[in-house]
Amino acid sequence: MVKPGLRVGVSYDFRNPPDSGVSDQYLYAEILEQVQWLDRIGADLVWFTEHHFVDDGYLPSWVPVAAAMASVTQHVRFGTDICLMPFNHPIRLAEDLAVLDNLSGGRVDLGIGMGYAPHEFRGFGLPVARRVSLMNEGIEVLQHCFAGERFSYRGKRYQFEDVKITPGYVQEGGPPLWIAAMSQAGALRAAHYNSNFLPQGVKAESYDPWVNALRDSGRNPDDYRVGIIRSILVTDDKASDWEPVRASERYRMQLYRKFFEESGEGFGRKGEQVPQAWIVGDVDHCVAELKHFIRTFGITDIVSMAVPPGLRAGDMSDSLERLFTEVVPRVKLELQSDA
């Protein structure tokens, strides 16, 4: 079964290699202008990723960026894949999201994960061992906040008395919540908290347990949104256009390999993966690959890296224009016709 409501957009990490020759200020301005254009040509989503203390300026704070973009757009929804829950105080995050929800007119989602890079926990002065409790309690507190009612909470990490978030949220029930998973425990967490889902890694360890847990409890996975970052390069000249993007991708992945080596988690585990490799080819190829991927994994939300690190926004303009004016309309139409 193909789920309704496919949304396709872009993702940003704002990584700016030290040898790029471009200031961070210029990169931010360039991307803000690009998002205005993408909003006009049909993009549905703008997502952000979060990391901390990275030499190339990896985006550490996404809410102010989303607020700036909300002020110059009308259509795109903003979200995260992911916001790192252990480094975000849940009450403060809930307040920031209430403001952003109002500024954007209800165009914000929240995707959260618990992180795994040891240097980030050291930077925030937190033991890695606390990340599970900070994640779970953070989710519970956010759900209380999003309900819009006054509440108290007693947990191991957080204790709150007589709290109500103001201003109220534009979206009833607050921003839709997504939980990321690279493991069975993460998948079961998403099912337990009844959230939308952001799977990655080994399919048998992340995606399949989520599906099974929902079905075992009488819930239908087709009732949930499933999102992922999977990038697309639309080109009629793969030999020429793919090389600079591939070089950027190699640079991008070096950081995650470092995180994996330091933590022993994340990438590198054996088994069939939830695919996140670039889709590269002409319009027909991209349409076919996206349709197969969406059907196989029940994907409802997919975003492509809009400015890979070291590239400029203009380097991706041709591909992005074709993605949102040629590929995405066909994919949506053909999936709807096949349903």
N, C-alpha and C positions, 0 to 999 in steps of 0.2 A: 504494500500500500504506500502511495506517495502522500506525504503530509501536505496540507494546504499552507499557503502563506510563505513561500520561499522568499528570503531576504538575502541580498548579496551586497557586499560593501568592501571597505578597505580597512586596513589595520596600520597603526603607526607605533614605532618604538622610539623615534627621534634620536637614534644612534648616529653620532657624527664622529667618524674616525679622526683621531688627532691630526692626521696628515691630509685632511680633506681640503684645506684651504678656505673653508666656509665657516663663518662664525655661527654659534648656536642661535644667536638672535636672528640672523638671516634665515637659517633653516626653519625656525618656528614661523617666521613671517611667510616664507615660501609655502609651507604646508598649509597654513591658514588660508592662503589664496587658493590653493589647490582644492581644499575641501569646499569652498564656496562654489567652485566650478563643478565638482563632482555632485554636489547637491542639485545643481541645475540639470545635469545630464542623466540623472536617474539612479544614482547610488542610494541604497537603502540604509546602510550602516556605516558608522565610523567607530572602530574599536581601538583600544589602547592596551599595550602591555606595560607592566611595571617591573623595574628592578632598581637596585640601589647601589651606590658607590662603585659605579663602572666608569672607567676612564673616558669612554666615548660619550658620556652624557645620557646614557639610557634613561628614558623617561621615569623619574621617581615619583611624580605627582601629576595625576591625570585629570583631576577634577577642574583645576583652573583652565587647563587646555580645552576641555569639553565646554566649559562655560564661555570661553572666547569664541569657540566655533558655533555654539548655539546662537550667539548674538548675530551671526551673519548667514545662518541657514534657516530653512523652513521645514525640510523633509527628513533628513537623515536622523537615525536614532544613534545614541552614543552608548557604548558599553565597554566592558573590559574582558580580556582573556590573557592575563588575569590581573585582578587587584589582589595584593598579597595580604590576607586577613591578619596574620600575626603582627604586622607592622602598622596596622590601622586601628586606632581605638574605636570600638563599634559605635559608641554614642556620637563621637565627633564625626565619624564617617556618615552616620545617619543624618546628622545635621547638614553636612556638606551636600549630601544627596537631596535633601529637602529643598535646599536653595537651588541646586542645579535642576531639579525637577520643575520648579517654578520658572526659572530662567528659560528653560528649553520648551516649556509648554507640555511637559510629560513625555519627553523624548530621551529617557535614560533607563538603562538596564545596569545590573551589577553582576559581573562574573568574578568569583573569588576562588582562590586556592591558598594552600598553606605554606608554599615556598619550600625550598630545599637547599639553597646555596649557603654554605656555612658562613661565608664572609658577611652576609647580610645580617644574620643573627648576631654575629660579633659586633657589627656596626651599631645595632640597636641595643646592644647590651642584654640580649635575651638568649637563654640556653635553647639549643635546637630541640631539646627534649620537651619543651613547653608548646611546641607548635600545634600538636593535636588538640590540646585543651584550649589553646587560644583560638584555633579554628572553630571548633565545635561551639564553644561559648560565644564566640563572635557571631556565628550564624544565628544562634538562639536569641541573642540580644537584638540583632538586626530585625529578626522576624517580629519581635515585640514592638520595636520602633516603627516598623512599616505598618503595623496594624492600626496605628493612629490613636491608641488608647494609652492612658496613664498606666504605668506598670512598675513593679519592683522585681529585682532579680538577685539571686544568690548562687554564685558559682565558685569554683576554685580560683579562677583568675579575676573575675569581675563580680562586684557587688554594687547594685544601684537601688536607690530608694526613691519611689514616687516621681518617676521620670515620664515626661511626655514631650515628643519632638515637635517643635514649632519652628518655622511655619509648617502647616500641613502639606502633605504631598498632593500633587495634581493627580497622579495615578492612584486609583483606589487600591489599597493594599501596598502602596509604595512601589518603588522600582522593581520590576521582575528580577528574581534572584536566580543566578546560575551557579553551579558548583562544578569545579574542574576535577578531573581524576586522571592519574597515571597508574593507578593500582586498584586492586579489588577493594581495599578499604575506602578509597576515594569514591569508587562507584557506589558502594553500599551507603556511603554518607549522602551522596546526592539522592539516592532512592529514599533514605530514611527521612531527610528533610524536605522531600517532595518538591525539589527544585528542577529548573531546566538544567541541561547537562552539557559539559564541555569535555569530551573525552580526548585523550591522546595516549600514545604509547602502544603497548601490546594489546591487541583486540581482546584476547582471552582474559586479560587481567583488568581491563578498564571498561570497555564497552559491554562485553557479554554479561558480566555480573550485574550491571545496572539493568539491562533488559530482563534478566532472569528474576532479579529482586522485585521489579515492578510486577511482572506477570505472576509471581508466586503470591503476591499480596492482592491480586485481583485488579491491578491497574494496567492500563494499556500504554505502552511506550509511545504510541502514535499520538497520545494526548499531550506530549511534552515537546518542547523545542530543544533541538540538538545543534550546537554550533561548533565551528572550528575555524582556525586560520589555515587556509590552504591557498597558496598564491597561484596566480594565473598570468601567463604572458601570452598575449594574442599577437601572433606575428606570421607573416608569409615568408619570412627569411630567418628561420631558426638559426642557421649557421652564423649569421652576423649578429642578430639581436640578443641571442641567449648568452653569449660569452661574457659581456660586462655584468649581466645579472648573475650569472653563475659565479663569477669572482666575488661579487658582493655576498652571495649566499654562503660561500666558503668562509668568508670573514664572519658573517653572522653566526654561523654554527660553531666557530671556535670557542666562543664564550660558553655555549651550552655544554660543549664537551668538557670544558674546564670545570663547570659546575658539577657535571656527572662524575668526573674523576675525584673531585673533592668530597662529594657527598655519597657516591655509590648509588645514586638514584637517577631517574630520568631516562635519558637516551642510552642506547646500547644494550638493552635487554633483548633477549632472543624471543622470536615468535612473530606471527603475522601482525603487522602494525596497522593501527588506524592511519590511513594514508595522509601524509602532509607534504609530500614532495610536490614541487612545482608542476603544474600542467602547462605545457608549452606547445604551441602549434597554431594552425590557422583556425578560423572561426568554426568550421565543421568539426575539427578535432576537439577543440575546447568544449563545444556543445555536447559532443558524445561522451567525453570523459566526465564532465560535470553531471550529466544525467545519470550515468552509471554509479558514480560516487554517492550522489544524493539518494538514489534508490537503495543502495546497499546498506547505508548507515542511517537512513532516516533523517538526513541533514535538513534542517530548516533555515539555518543561518550560516553563511560562509563569507569569509573576508580574505582579501588578497593584500599582501604587503604593497603599499602604494609607493613608498620611497625606501627601497632597500639601502642599507648603510653604505655610504660612500657615493651613492648616486644622487642626482638632483631630481626635483619634482618633474621637471620638463623631460627627463630621460624616459619616463614611464607614460607620458601623456598619450601617445598614439595607442599604446596597448590598452590603457584605461578607457579611452574613448570608445574603442571597439568592444571592450568588455561590456560596457554599460549601454551601448547603443545597438550592438549587433548580437553578442553572445547571450547576455542575460535575458533580453526579451524573448529570444528563441527558446531558451531553456525553460522559462516560465510557461510559455505557451504550449510547448510540447509535453511538459509534465502534466499540465492541466488537461490536455487532450487525451493523454494516456490514462488518466485517473479513472 
